[in-house]
Amino acid sequence: MSWEAVTGDRAAIFKTQLMREVSSGHALFPILNRIDVVAIDDASDDVLAIDPDNADEAHVVHLTWQTAPDPTPEWPHTYVLRMSEIEKTLGVIVRRDPTSLPQVRN
């Protein structure tokens, strides 16, 4: 995987797509409005999303680029990583700065 940080307009594009794909039955639906997309893996269409209110977890979501929510709550496929596992699992470091969005370094 080749993860890269995203910010600004680029992060907003992926967040918009994530919001488009998540249905009301999906695990991310309750926190969808407050999560931030901070990194992407172009090779797999995965995004790394974090909830500013939960410093312990991050969500890896496989976008499908559908134009509407999938009727099954399993999609888009999502798994949770503890923040302490991200560097080992994804090869990126997420730094949380209390005055800004998290930063991702390869």
C-alpha positions in Angstrom: 0.0 0.0 0.0 1.2 3.5 -0.7 -0.6 5.8 1.6 -0.4 9.6 1.2 -1.8 12.4 3.4 -4.7 14.5 2.1 -5.9 17.9 3.2 -8.2 20.7 2.0 -10.1 20.2 -1.2 -8.7 16.8 -1.8 -9.7 15.5 1.6 -13.2 17.0 1.0 -13.6 15.0 -2.2 -12.9 11.7 -0.4 -15.1 12.7 2.6 -18.0 13.6 0.2 -17.6 10.2 -1.5 -17.6 8.5 1.9 -20.7 10.3 3.0 -22.4 9.3 -0.4 -21.6 5.6 0.2 -22.5 5.1 3.9 -26.0 4.0 4.6 -27.9 4.5 7.8 -27.2 0.9 8.9 -23.4 1.2 8.4 -21.1 1.3 11.5 -19.7 4.7 10.5 -23.1 6.4 10.1 -23.4 7.7 13.7 -20.1 9.5 13.4 -20.1 10.3 9.7 -20.5 14.0 10.0 -17.5 14.5 12.4 -14.9 12.1 10.9 -12.0 13.5 8.8 -10.3 11.7 5.9 -6.6 12.2 6.5 -5.0 9.7 4.1 -5.7 7.7 1.0 -4.2 4.7 -0.8 -4.8 5.2 -4.5 -3.9 1.7 -5.3 -6.7 0.2 -3.3 -9.3 3.0 -3.1 -8.9 2.9 0.7 -9.2 6.0 2.9 -8.0 6.5 6.5 -10.7 8.3 8.5 -10.4 9.5 12.1 -13.0 10.8 14.6 -11.6 13.9 16.4 -13.7 12.8 19.4 -12.0 9.4 19.6 -8.2 9.5 19.9 -7.8 5.8 20.2 -9.3 4.6 16.8 -9.0 5.1 13.1 -11.2 3.6 10.3 -9.9 2.2 7.1 -12.7 2.3 4.5 -12.7 0.8 1.0 -14.5 3.2 -1.2 -16.5 1.7 -4.1 -17.2 5.0 -5.9 -21.0 4.2 -6.0 -23.3 7.2 -6.5 -25.7 6.1 -3.7 -25.4 4.2 -0.4 -25.1 0.5 -0.7 -28.3 -1.2 0.5 -26.2 -3.6 2.6 -24.6 -2.1 5.7 -21.3 -4.1 5.2 -20.4 -1.7 2.3 -18.2 0.2 2.0 -16.0 -2.4 3.8 -14.6 -0.8 6.9 -12.3 -2.0 9.7 -11.1 -0.3 12.8 -7.5 0.1 13.8 -6.2 1.3 17.1 -4.1 4.4 16.6 -1.1 2.6 18.0 -1.5 0.0 15.2 -1.6 2.3 12.3 2.2 2.7 11.7 2.8 -1.0 11.9 -0.2 -2.0 9.7 -0.3 0.8 7.2 3.2 2.2 7.3 2.1 5.8 8.1 2.3 7.9 11.2 -0.7 10.0 12.3 0.3 13.0 14.4 -2.5 14.7 16.3 -2.0 18.4 16.8 -4.6 19.9 19.1 -4.8 23.1 17.0 -5.3 21.4 13.6 -6.3 18.3 11.8 -4.0 15.2 12.2 -1.0 15.0 9.9 0.1 11.9 8.2 3.7 11.1 7.4 5.1 8.2 5.4 
